[in-house]
Amino acid sequence: MYGAPTDNIDLLAYYGKRDTDSGEDGDGRELYEDSESENILLKAGAYIGDDHHVGASFSRTEKEGVFPFRPDFPSLPNSRGLDVIPQEIKRDTYTLDHNFNPANSLIDVDTTVYQTETQILRDSEDVGNFDFDAKVKTTGVKIENTSVIDTNSGRHKLIVGAEHYEKESEMVRDGSATANDDANNTSVYLEDQWQIGKLTLTPGVRYDRYESPEFVAGGSTYDNVVGAFAASYEIAPRTQVFASYTELFNGPDLGQTVFNSNGEGIYVNNDLKPEEGYNSEVGVATTLRDLTIADDALQLSAKYFRSNIENYQQFMRTGSRPGRFGIDCETGAIGGDCQGMFNSDEDYKIDGVELAANYTTRDFGMGLSYSRARSEGDKTGNSIPSVSGSGADSGDRYMVNLDYAANDMVDLGWRSTYVASITDNQGETKPSYDVHDVYVNYSPRQFDGLKATVGVYNLFDETYASHASRLNTADATATDFEMGRNIKTSLTYQF
């Protein structure tokens, strides 16, 4: 519900409740997740005079049920009996904001103060020693001013800002043993969106002072300056070419909260380097109109991108399983009784392309798209490692979308997604899959604002796992399968 009780005050309140029972994959195996969740959002804003607007919001998400042992684990039973564990998840977010925008093109100041806390409380019901209460809290403030300046050489939209945030993690085991860590960052940035006729140039620069977590990188402080530059040019009516280059900086983040131990059993890497590199892209986009009939449109776009990552940060665990070699507690060499972060000895590049075509008329629409991305290490040729236990790359993705308005009451749609198989440098193959979805919308003339929707997703009951999920072709219980055929209905009334 929302409303404006006076001309200068706006209010909004939202409540949602969801009950979930386990579904099945395409082979009829139960995907365990029984849960109840609630969502609350409250927002209020007020105009003070002609120049100021203040606002506040609060949101809470709570979810309780039985979930996979870890978020990236599949929900099929496994040999250790750790298929699902009772857990509670809660996230609270508080925000205060203020905007000052007088009748002056040089001043448009936004200030935001925020805090978000996420908690996971797990009760394994005496199945092993897996009980914990884990929290991560982020508190920050951001201030930004936008100035519009008209000159003889074009219009400048100048954005200058500063932000400071602190992230804290807390881990409680057995109701008393507490372990903590924190990191904080202060940054200032400047960006200029410079419009010169059909040409737009956007240079930018950012400075970060980052203090790393004590039990990850010894509280090391990193000072870093990165730059960025983007350009676009309208070479013909409704046709633009564009390019951009952005330098990257990523300091050592908080470790996984479940491994917090105040340094016990952890190799604190005082020599850990921040991840650095760049993102770059170049492309073209155009819109063609009145091709076959009046008011039709064909949108075409193509983009090539490359990213480079240096000092890639990885977490090494202890254990006897493949890939768990531990770290020497004294020297930091691979192999030992500690676990912790280290920099990969090779750099990675990621190359990719995205192609899209969308054709629309008054009652018909069709979209085609293709995307591909590949990562490669400069020494081994291996793809970027993934926490899911295999390479992070996914197969080429092809998508087809069709939409048809049969009349002013009925709208029909179909979407097909095909992901090709991919084989990594070690010979591990992720199989291809093809998923189809159909839907129909019905808006009766007799009830203005009423809309009913029915959709059948994964129409042909495909058994598959996303290439971004945990996937093991030799062991189904180690694969995070997606839902099989499922039907969704909704009824909305807008007034």
C-alpha positions, 0 to 999 in steps of 0.5 A, spaced: 500 500 500 502 507 498 499 513 499 500 521 500 496 523 506 499 531 504 502 534 498 509 533 501 509 526 504 509 519 501 508 513 504 509 505 502 508 499 506 509 492 503 508 485 506 509 478 503 509 471 505 511 465 502 510 457 503 515 453 499 514 445 499 520 441 496 519 440 488 522 435 483 528 435 478 526 432 471 528 425 473 522 426 479 528 426 485 525 431 490 529 437 491 529 438 498 527 445 501 521 446 505 521 453 508 516 459 510 518 466 509 516 473 510 518 480 507 516 487 510 518 494 507 516 500 510 518 507 506 517 514 508 519 521 505 517 528 506 519 534 502 521 540 506 520 547 503 522 547 495 530 544 496 530 538 501 527 531 501 528 526 506 527 519 507 527 513 511 526 505 510 526 499 513 526 492 510 526 485 513 527 478 510 526 472 514 526 465 512 526 458 516 526 451 514 530 446 511 536 447 506 542 444 503 548 443 508 551 449 504 548 454 499 552 451 493 551 444 495 545 440 491 539 438 495 539 431 493 541 426 499 548 424 500 552 418 503 554 423 509 546 424 511 547 432 510 542 433 505 538 438 509 539 442 515 534 446 519 536 453 518 534 460 519 536 466 515 534 474 517 536 480 513 535 487 516 536 493 512 536 501 515 536 507 510 536 514 511 537 519 505 537 526 504 537 530 497 538 538 497 536 540 490 536 548 490 534 552 483 542 551 481 544 547 476 551 546 480 548 543 486 544 536 487 546 533 493 544 526 495 546 523 502 545 516 504 546 512 511 545 505 511 546 499 515 545 491 513 545 485 517 545 478 515 544 472 520 544 465 518 542 461 524 543 453 523 541 447 528 543 441 525 539 437 530 545 433 533 547 431 526 555 432 526 558 439 529 554 444 524 551 448 529 552 456 528 550 463 529 553 467 523 552 474 522 555 480 517 553 487 518 555 493 513 554 500 515 556 506 511 555 513 508 555 516 501 555 523 499 554 525 492 553 531 488 551 532 481 553 539 477 550 540 470 555 545 466 553 548 459 560 551 456 561 552 449 564 545 448 558 542 450 554 540 456 558 537 462 555 532 468 560 532 473 559 527 479 563 528 485 562 523 491 565 520 497 563 513 501 565 510 507 563 503 509 565 498 514 564 490 514 564 486 520 563 478 521 561 475 527 561 467 528 558 464 534 559 456 536 556 452 541 552 459 544 558 462 547 565 461 542 565 468 538 570 470 533 570 476 529 573 480 523 572 486 520 574 491 514 573 498 512 574 502 506 574 510 504 573 512 497 572 519 493 571 519 486 570 524 480 566 523 473 565 527 468 559 525 463 561 530 457 556 531 451 559 534 445 553 533 440 553 526 437 559 524 442 559 523 449 566 522 453 566 519 460 572 520 464 573 518 471 578 517 477 577 513 484 581 513 490 580 507 495 584 507 502 582 499 504 583 496 511 583 489 510 581 484 515 586 482 521 585 474 520 585 474 513 591 479 511 593 482 518 589 488 517 594 491 511 592 497 508 592 499 501 592 505 497 589 505 490 587 510 484 584 507 478 581 510 472 576 509 467 574 512 460 568 511 456 566 514 449 560 513 445 558 516 438 552 517 434 554 515 427 547 515 424 540 516 426 539 511 432 546 508 431 551 508 436 558 505 437 561 505 444 567 503 448 570 503 455 576 501 459 575 501 467 581 499 471 580 494 477 581 494 485 579 489 490 582 488 496 582 482 501 575 481 503 572 478 509 573 471 510 567 466 510 564 467 516 563 460 518 571 459 518 572 465 523 576 463 529 580 469 531 586 466 527 586 459 530 588 454 524 588 460 519 594 462 516 594 470 516 597 472 509 601 479 511 603 479 504 596 478 500 596 482 494 589 486 492 586 483 485 588 488 480 586 488 472 581 492 467 575 491 464 574 493 457 569 493 451 567 495 445 560 495 441 555 498 436 547 498 437 542 500 432 535 501 431 531 500 424 524 502 424 518 501 418 522 495 415 516 491 413 510 495 416 508 502 419 511 502 426 515 496 427 522 496 429 528 492 429 534 493 435 541 490 433 547 490 438 553 487 438 559 487 444 566 484 445 569 485 452 575 483 455 577 483 462 584 481 466 585 479 473 592 479 476 593 477 483 587 472 483 585 471 490 584 464 492 582 460 499 585 454 501 582 449 505 585 443 509 583 436 508 584 430 504 580 431 498 582 433 491 584 441 492 584 441 499 592 441 501 592 446 506 597 452 507 603 451 511 602 455 518 609 458 518 611 459 511 604 460 507 606 455 502 601 450 499 601 444 503 600 444 511 595 444 517 592 451 516 587 454 511 587 461 508 588 466 502 593 466 497 594 469 490 594 465 484 601 464 481 598 466 474 593 471 471 587 470 468 583 473 462 576 473 460 574 474 453 567 474 451 561 477 446 554 478 446 549 479 440 542 481 440 536 482 435 529 484 437 523 485 432 517 488 435 510 490 432 504 492 435 502 485 437 508 481 435 515 481 438 521 476 437 528 476 440 534 472 439 541 473 443 547 469 443 553 470 449 559 467 450 565 468 455 571 464 456 577 465 462 584 462 461 590 462 465 596 465 462 600 459 465 596 453 465 590 455 460 585 453 465 579 457 466 578 461 473 577 456 479 570 456 482 568 454 489 563 449 486 568 445 484 569 446 477 571 451 472 567 457 472 566 458 465 559 456 462 557 454 455 555 458 449 548 461 451 542 461 445 536 464 447 529 465 443 523 469 445 516 470 442 510 474 444 504 475 441 498 479 443 492 475 440 487 481 442 487 486 447 485 481 453 490 475 451 497 475 450 501 469 449 509 468 450 514 462 449 522 462 451 527 457 449 534 457 452 539 453 449 546 452 453 551 448 449 556 443 452 563 446 454 569 442 456 575 445 460 582 444 460 582 438 464 577 434 460 571 435 464 565 436 460 559 440 463 553 437 458 548 442 454 541 443 456 535 446 452 529 449 457 522 452 454 517 456 458 510 458 455 505 463 458 499 466 457 496 473 460 489 474 460 486 481 462 478 481 462 475 487 459 469 487 464 474 488 470 479 494 469 486 493 472 485 485 473 490 481 470 491 473 470 497 469 468 499 462 467 506 459 466 509 452 464 516 453 466 521 447 463 515 445 459 519 438 457 521 436 464 529 437 462 533 434 467 539 439 468 544 443 472 546 450 471 553 451 469 554 456 474 552 451 479 555 445 483 555 440 477 558 433 477 557 428 471 559 422 475 555 423 481 548 426 481 548 427 489 553 432 488 550 436 482 545 442 484 539 440 479 534 445 477 527 444 478 523 440 473 516 442 469 513 447 474 507 451 473 506 458 476 499 462 476 498 469 479 492 474 479 493 481 480 489 487 481 491 494 480 487 500 482 
